[in-house]
């Protein structure tokens, strides 16, 4: 957290202060930004620049400095564009983005509704010919989960994970909606052994503990990605694990004003390949994939040029 401090030494001296606790010790960094009177607007601008400098000056577990610089620039461009939108324009943008995100996240898991059909279900309540009831529920439920997260003000916890699963599997999984699996699970075509069902509740609790211990140590992009990958590696549910993991990733990104990431169904094979690597705690592919996905998202919505 960066804050503004005024010191009365031969007149007003303005500083930006950053305090952070690392390994049981408080580390303080300060930056002199001027003397006399400084407007609140200028202080706000200088504060954002200082925060960006601090982020890019740090060494991270997984991200290189050039990656951090790219992510921060994408974040800056996104938030600048969003702030320029009128309320009605932002609502239209959000609805369009959430519809596309719903289509892609469900399609990755085998839902056959097209983007146009997903839009028909969500915007007009029209059931496309040939669509199954499960596919209709998956579209409505995922969109509802996105809206829920948009308004959710709390932090990541076990209750949130179960709540999201309950929303996306409503009218689909019956008594297993919002509940951990009680049996072993295998994913067809994937040679991965998931933890036994008996271990799942404790593994999720361990993940929440890991998050709380590390949320101020990692870059937010790292944190969101690793938590998402650790969750999908646990595979705590009978169904919906991928969708919940992506919802959690986007929720954690949004907590620090980073753009949501829409993983395109056309990139499904590359995404799943990166996820499989991440199951072995090799996160290099998934970071590269997600940064490229974010760049493409912003380009497709006209926020950046490429």
C-alpha positions in Angstrom: 0.0 0.0 0.0 1.4 3.4 -1.0 0.3 6.5 0.9 1.1 10.2 0.8 3.0 11.9 3.6 3.7 15.6 4.2 6.7 16.5 6.3 7.1 20.1 7.6 10.8 20.6 7.2 11.6 24.2 5.9 8.2 24.2 4.3 6.1 21.3 3.0 7.9 18.3 1.7 5.8 15.6 -0.1 6.7 11.9 -0.1 5.1 8.7 -1.2 5.6 5.9 1.3 5.4 2.2 0.8 5.5 -0.2 3.8 5.6 -3.9 3.3 6.2 -6.8 5.7 8.6 -9.4 4.5 10.0 -12.3 6.6 8.8 -10.8 9.8 10.3 -7.3 9.1 8.8 -4.1 7.9 10.5 -2.7 4.8 9.9 1.0 4.0 10.5 2.7 0.7 9.9 6.4 0.2 10.0 8.8 -2.8 10.2 12.6 -2.7 7.7 14.1 -5.1 8.0 17.8 -4.4 7.8 20.9 -2.1 5.0 23.4 -1.4 1.5 22.8 -2.6 0.7 19.8 -4.9 -2.7 19.1 -6.2 -4.6 15.9 -5.3 -4.8 15.0 -9.0 -1.0 15.2 -9.4 -0.4 13.2 -6.2 -2.8 10.5 -7.5 -0.9 10.3 -10.8 2.5 10.2 -9.1 1.2 7.6 -6.7 0.1 5.3 -9.6 3.5 5.7 -11.2 5.3 4.8 -8.0 3.1 1.8 -7.5 3.8 0.6 -11.0 7.6 1.2 -10.4 7.4 -0.9 -7.3 5.7 -3.7 -9.1 8.2 -3.7 -12.0 11.2 -3.3 -9.7 10.5 -6.5 -7.8 11.7 -10.1 -8.5 8.9 -12.5 -8.9 8.6 -16.3 -8.5 7.4 -17.0 -12.0 7.0 -13.8 -14.0 10.0 -12.0 -15.6 10.2 -8.2 -15.5 9.2 -7.9 -19.1 6.1 -10.0 -18.4 5.2 -7.7 -15.5 5.7 -4.6 -17.6 3.5 -6.0 -20.3 0.7 -7.0 -17.9 0.8 -3.6 -16.2 0.6 -1.8 -19.5 -2.4 -4.0 -20.5 -4.1 -3.2 -17.2 -3.4 0.5 -17.6 -4.8 0.6 -21.1 -7.9 -1.4 -20.1 -8.8 0.7 -17.1 -8.2 4.0 -19.0 -10.6 2.8 -21.7 -13.2 1.6 -19.2 -13.2 4.9 -17.4 -14.0 6.7 -20.6 -17.2 4.7 -21.1 -20.5 6.1 -20.1 -22.6 3.9 -17.7 -24.8 2.6 -20.6 -21.7 1.9 -22.7 -20.0 0.0 -19.9 -23.1 -2.1 -19.2 -23.3 -3.1 -22.9 -19.6 -3.9 -22.9 -19.8 -6.0 -19.7 -22.9 -7.9 -21.0 -21.2 -8.6 -24.3 -18.0 -9.7 -22.6 -19.8 -11.9 -20.0 -21.8 -13.5 -22.8 -18.6 -14.4 -24.8 -16.9 -15.6 -21.6 -19.9 -17.8 -20.8 -19.8 -19.3 -24.3 -16.1 -20.0 -24.3 -15.9 -21.4 -20.8 -18.8 -23.7 -21.4 -17.6 -24.7 -24.9 -14.2 -25.7 -23.5 -16.0 -28.2 -21.3 -18.1 -29.6 -24.2 -21.2 -27.4 -24.3 -22.3 -27.3 -28.0 -24.2 -24.0 -28.0 -22.6 -21.4 -30.4 -21.9 -17.9 -29.3 -25.0 -16.7 -31.1 -27.1 -19.4 -29.4 -25.7 -18.5 -26.0 -26.6 -14.9 -26.6 -30.2 -16.0 -27.6 -30.5 -17.8 -24.3 -29.1 -15.1 -22.1 -30.5 -12.0 -23.8 -33.8 -13.2 -25.2 -34.6 -16.3 -23.3 -34.9 -18.2 -26.6 -34.1 -22.0 -26.5 -32.2 -22.9 -29.7 -33.4 -25.9 -31.7 -31.4 -29.0 -30.7 -30.1 -27.6 -27.4 -30.3 -29.8 -24.4 -31.7 -28.6 -21.1 -28.3 -29.1 -19.5 -26.7 -26.8 -22.0 -29.4 -24.1 -21.4 -28.8 -24.3 -17.6 -25.0 -24.2 -18.1 -25.3 -20.9 -20.0 -27.7 -19.3 -17.6 -25.8 -20.5 -14.5 -22.4 -19.4 -15.7 -23.7 -15.9 -16.5 -25.3 -15.8 -13.1 -22.0 -16.7 -11.5 -20.3 -13.9 -13.3 -22.9 -11.4 -12.1 -22.5 -12.8 -8.6 -18.7 -12.2 -8.6 -19.1 -8.7 -10.1 -21.0 -7.7 -6.9 -19.1 -9.9 -4.4 -17.0 -7.8 -2.0 -15.4 -10.5 0.1 -12.1 -12.4 -0.2 -11.3 -15.9 -1.5 -12.5 -18.6 0.9 -13.9 -22.1 0.9 -17.4 -20.8 1.1 -16.9 -18.8 -2.2 -15.6 -21.8 -4.0 -18.6 -23.9 -3.0 -21.0 -21.1 -3.7 -19.7 -20.7 -7.3 -20.0 -24.5 -7.9 -23.5 -24.4 -6.5 -24.4 -21.6 -9.0 -22.9 -23.2 -12.1 -24.3 -26.7 -11.4 -27.8 -25.6 -10.3 -30.5 -27.9 -11.8 -27.7 -30.1 -13.2 -25.8 -32.0 -10.4 -28.7 -32.5 -7.9 -27.4 -33.1 -4.4 -23.8 -32.8 -5.5 -24.2 -29.2 -6.5 -22.1 -27.1 -4.2 -20.6 -30.2 -2.6 -17.3 -31.9 -2.9 -17.1 -35.2 -4.8 -17.4 -38.4 -2.8 -15.8 -40.7 -5.3 -12.6 -41.0 -7.3 -12.6 -39.2 -10.7 -10.9 -39.6 -14.0 -10.9 -37.3 -17.0 -11.2 -39.2 -20.3 -8.1 -39.1 -22.5 -5.9 -37.5 -19.8 -3.3 -39.5 -17.9 -3.7 -37.7 -14.6 -4.4 -39.2 -11.2 -6.5 -36.8 -9.0 -6.5 -36.9 -5.2 -8.9 -39.3 -3.5 -12.2 -37.8 -2.4 -11.3 -38.2 1.3 -8.4 -35.7 0.8 -10.4 -33.1 -1.1 -11.8 -31.0 1.9 -8.4 -30.7 3.5 -6.6 -30.0 0.3 -9.0 -27.1 -0.4 -8.5 -25.7 3.1 -4.7 -26.0 2.5 -5.1 -24.0 -0.7 -7.0 -21.3 1.1 -4.3 -21.2 3.7 -1.6 -21.0 1.0 -3.5 -18.1 -0.6 -3.7 -16.1 2.6 0.0 -16.7 3.3 1.1 -15.7 -0.2 -1.4 -13.1 -1.4 1.0 -10.2 -0.6 4.1 -12.0 -1.8 3.2 -12.7 -5.4 2.2 -10.5 -8.3 -1.6 -10.6 -8.6 -1.4 -12.2 -12.0 0.8 -15.0 -10.6 -1.4 -15.4 -7.6 -4.6 -15.7 -9.6 -3.1 -18.1 -12.1 -1.4 -20.4 -9.5 -4.5 -20.6 -7.2 -6.7 -21.4 -10.3 -4.2 -24.2 -11.4 -3.9 -25.6 -7.8 -7.7 -25.8 -7.6 -8.2 -27.6 -10.9 -5.4 -30.0 -9.9 -7.3 -30.9 -6.7 -10.4 -31.4 -8.9 -12.7 -31.1 -5.9 -16.0 -31.6 -7.8 -17.8 -34.2 -9.9 -18.1 -31.7 -12.6 -17.5 -28.0 -13.2 -13.9 -27.9 -11.9 -12.5 -26.0 -15.0 -15.2 -23.4 -14.9 -14.9 -22.8 -11.2 -11.1 -22.5 -11.5 -11.4 -19.9 -14.3 -14.0 -18.0 -12.3 -11.7 -17.9 -9.3 -8.8 -16.7 -11.5 -10.9 -13.9 -12.9 -12.2 -12.9 -9.5 -8.7 -12.6 -8.1 -7.6 -10.6 -11.1 -10.5 -8.2 -10.7 -9.7 -7.7 -7.0 -6.7 -5.6 -8.1 -8.4 -4.1 -11.2 -6.8 -6.4 -13.7 -8.9 -7.3 -16.7 -10.9 -10.5 -16.8 -9.4 -13.1 -19.2 -11.6 -14.8 -21.7 -10.0 -18.1 -22.8 -11.2 -18.8 -26.3 -12.6 -22.2 -27.2 -10.5 -22.1 -30.4 -7.4 -22.2 -28.2 -8.8 -25.2 -26.1 -6.0 -27.6 -26.9 -3.2 -25.1 -26.1 -5.0 -24.2 -22.9 -5.5 -27.8 -21.8 -1.8 -28.6 -22.6 -0.7 -25.7 -20.4 -3.1 -26.9 -17.6 -1.6 -30.4 -17.7 1.9 -28.9 -17.3 0.6 -26.9 -14.4 -0.7 -30.0 -12.7 3.0 -30.9 -12.2 3.6 -27.3 -10.9 5.2 -26.3 -14.2 3.5 -22.9 -14.8 5.6 -21.5 -17.6 3.2 -22.5 -20.4 0.0 -21.3 -18.6 1.5 -17.9 -17.8 2.6 -17.4 -21.5 -0.8 -18.6 -22.7 -2.8 -16.3 -20.4 -0.8 -13.2 -21.2 -1.3 -13.9 -24.9 -5.0 -14.5 -24.3 -5.3 -11.2 -22.4 -3.6 -9.3 -25.2 -5.9 -10.9 -27.8 -9.0 -10.1 -25.6 -8.1 -6.4 -25.5 -7.3 -6.3 -29.2 -10.6 -7.9 -30.1 -12.5 -5.3 -28.0 -10.6 -2.4 -29.6 -8.9 -1.5 -26.3 -5.4 -2.0 -27.8 -4.0 -2.2 -31.3 -2.1 -5.5 -30.8 
